């Protein structure tokens, strides 16, 4: 039997609602999946009328969603292009939480103008964070250097509409439409804005449409750098929750699930009737700061 899988790398916030059609099949042969991440500055919008000069992977915050299958070899090339015309800049690195590998080797710093390549086998299915691991890590993540990797199980999941959400925080004062990012503000731990997929209240302004009575699968990563996600869909209960997205860790009948900063989870649910179903982190101070959206079931 053939298997149809849509694998994707994210090109922007609205590209994270993905339909995946699958037919039963034996596990596919392992593949080598090349992933190129370029560290560079980017001016990004993070709220209505608010921009920030981010440190980014591939010019986006979050960085691209990487999708592979259990058993695949992920071949990562990191290019550091974050420097000025005099080549003054900072070292950067990339830490994949899906990897079992010596970080002192694979996750070592890459100097401005240089690049490096390393590989790891995606041994465990799930959804995981990746991020810059260069010191101070708090600042590099707080400036926008993070993303998600989905490792599909060798035996494919059942068909569902799929949504990927990356929760994160932004720190610093907003002046004249620009967030002035601040390590000191990050250290105080009081975010100015919270976001799903890099933009505060993005899915309040542009709700995600979902079908009534059919399965919906949410891949959630909490990129932090410091605030947990207490993920909840108002008016619904999750049919299943997989901490870290591993099918061996399945919970059932959960209304609100803690996803720690740096962690992930896969949520499956159905929407029983037409209507608007807000989703939030139920730590409501952070929902008020922007970690809120809406599903519209129709």
FENFENMO-V874313 format. One record per residue. RES is the residue in one letter. NEAR is the number of other C-alpha atoms within 8 Angstrom. D_LAST is the distance of its C-alpha to the last C-alpha in whole Angstrom. Layout:
res->[RES & RES]
near->[NEAR & NEAR]
d_last->[D_LAST & D_LAST]
This chain:
res->[X & X & X & X & X & X & X & X & X & X & X & X & X & X & X & X & X & X & X & X & X & X & X & X & X & X & X & X & X & X & X & X & X & X & X & X & X & X & X & X & X & X & X & X & X & X & X & X & X & X & X & X & X & X & X & X & X & X & X & X & X & X & X & X & X & X & X & X & X & X & X & X & X & X & X & X & X & X & X & X & X & X & X & X & X & X & X & X & X & X & X & X & X & X & X & X & X & X & X & X & X & X & X & X & X & X & X & X & X & X & X & X & X & X & X & X & X & X & X & X & X & X & X & X & X & X & X & X & X & X & X & X & X & X & X & X & X & X & X & X & X & X & X & X & X & X & X & X & X & X & X & X & X & X & X & X & X & X & X & X & X & X & X & X & X & X & X & X & X & X & X & X & X & X & X & X & X & X & X & X & X & X & X & X & X & X & X & X & X & X & X & X & X & X & X & X & X & X & X & X & X & X & X & X & X & X & X & X & X & X & X & X & X & X & X & X & X & X & X & X & X & X & X & X & X & X & X & X & X & X & X & X & X & X & X & X & X & X & X & X & X & X & X & X & X & X & X & X & X & X & X & X & X & X & X & X & X & X & X & X & X & X & X & X & X & X & X & X & X & X & X & X & X & X & X & X & X & X & X & X & X & X & X & X & X & X & X & X & X & X & X & X & X & X & X & X & X & X]
near->[6 & 6 & 8 & 8 & 7 & 7 & 6 & 7 & 8 & 11 & 7 & 7 & 8 & 5 & 8 & 10 & 10 & 8 & 8 & 11 & 9 & 11 & 8 & 8 & 10 & 6 & 7 & 6 & 4 & 9 & 7 & 8 & 9 & 8 & 9 & 8 & 10 & 12 & 15 & 13 & 10 & 10 & 8 & 10 & 10 & 11 & 10 & 6 & 6 & 11 & 12 & 12 & 9 & 11 & 13 & 18 & 15 & 10 & 11 & 12 & 14 & 13 & 14 & 12 & 11 & 11 & 11 & 13 & 12 & 13 & 11 & 13 & 12 & 13 & 12 & 11 & 12 & 14 & 13 & 15 & 10 & 12 & 12 & 7 & 5 & 5 & 8 & 8 & 8 & 8 & 10 & 13 & 13 & 11 & 10 & 9 & 7 & 14 & 9 & 6 & 6 & 7 & 8 & 6 & 6 & 9 & 11 & 10 & 8 & 13 & 10 & 14 & 10 & 9 & 10 & 8 & 8 & 8 & 9 & 10 & 10 & 15 & 9 & 10 & 15 & 16 & 18 & 16 & 17 & 13 & 12 & 13 & 12 & 11 & 7 & 7 & 9 & 11 & 10 & 14 & 14 & 14 & 11 & 11 & 15 & 15 & 14 & 14 & 13 & 13 & 14 & 12 & 11 & 10 & 7 & 10 & 7 & 5 & 8 & 11 & 12 & 12 & 11 & 9 & 11 & 15 & 16 & 14 & 14 & 11 & 16 & 12 & 8 & 9 & 7 & 4 & 8 & 9 & 13 & 10 & 11 & 8 & 10 & 6 & 12 & 14 & 7 & 6 & 7 & 7 & 12 & 10 & 11 & 16 & 18 & 17 & 12 & 12 & 12 & 15 & 13 & 13 & 12 & 9 & 7 & 6 & 11 & 9 & 8 & 11 & 9 & 11 & 8 & 8 & 12 & 12 & 12 & 11 & 15 & 13 & 16 & 16 & 14 & 13 & 11 & 7 & 9 & 10 & 14 & 12 & 12 & 11 & 12 & 8 & 5 & 9 & 9 & 13 & 11 & 12 & 15 & 14 & 11 & 11 & 15 & 14 & 8 & 5 & 8 & 10 & 8 & 8 & 8 & 11 & 9 & 9 & 10 & 8 & 14 & 10 & 12 & 11 & 12 & 17 & 16 & 16 & 13 & 12 & 12 & 11 & 13 & 6 & 8 & 9 & 7 & 8 & 12 & 10 & 12 & 14 & 13 & 11 & 8 & 8 & 6 & 12 & 13 & 8 & 12 & 13 & 15 & 16 & 14 & 12 & 13 & 12 & 13 & 9]
d_last->[32 & 31 & 28 & 26 & 25 & 24 & 26 & 26 & 27 & 25 & 26 & 24 & 22 & 19 & 20 & 19 & 16 & 17 & 16 & 19 & 20 & 23 & 25 & 28 & 31 & 34 & 34 & 35 & 38 & 38 & 38 & 39 & 36 & 38 & 36 & 38 & 37 & 39 & 40 & 40 & 40 & 37 & 36 & 32 & 30 & 29 & 27 & 27 & 31 & 32 & 33 & 36 & 38 & 37 & 38 & 36 & 35 & 35 & 34 & 31 & 30 & 29 & 30 & 29 & 27 & 29 & 28 & 31 & 31 & 34 & 37 & 37 & 39 & 38 & 40 & 40 & 42 & 42 & 43 & 45 & 44 & 44 & 48 & 49 & 52 & 54 & 52 & 52 & 49 & 48 & 48 & 44 & 43 & 40 & 39 & 37 & 36 & 35 & 39 & 42 & 45 & 48 & 46 & 50 & 50 & 46 & 45 & 48 & 48 & 48 & 50 & 49 & 50 & 49 & 47 & 47 & 45 & 45 & 43 & 41 & 40 & 36 & 38 & 35 & 31 & 29 & 28 & 30 & 31 & 34 & 36 & 39 & 42 & 45 & 47 & 45 & 42 & 41 & 41 & 40 & 37 & 36 & 37 & 34 & 35 & 33 & 30 & 28 & 29 & 27 & 30 & 28 & 30 & 32 & 30 & 27 & 24 & 21 & 18 & 15 & 13 & 16 & 16 & 20 & 21 & 24 & 25 & 29 & 31 & 33 & 36 & 39 & 39 & 38 & 40 & 40 & 36 & 37 & 37 & 40 & 40 & 42 & 43 & 45 & 42 & 40 & 43 & 42 & 39 & 37 & 34 & 34 & 30 & 28 & 25 & 22 & 23 & 26 & 25 & 24 & 21 & 20 & 16 & 16 & 17 & 15 & 12 & 11 & 7 & 7 & 6 & 6 & 9 & 11 & 13 & 13 & 16 & 18 & 21 & 23 & 26 & 28 & 30 & 32 & 35 & 35 & 32 & 31 & 27 & 26 & 22 & 20 & 16 & 16 & 15 & 15 & 18 & 18 & 19 & 22 & 23 & 26 & 28 & 29 & 27 & 30 & 29 & 32 & 31 & 28 & 27 & 25 & 23 & 23 & 22 & 23 & 25 & 28 & 28 & 32 & 32 & 33 & 31 & 28 & 25 & 23 & 20 & 18 & 15 & 12 & 9 & 10 & 8 & 5 & 7 & 9 & 11 & 14 & 16 & 20 & 24 & 25 & 28 & 27 & 30 & 28 & 25 & 26 & 28 & 25 & 23 & 20 & 16 & 13 & 10 & 6 & 4 & 0]
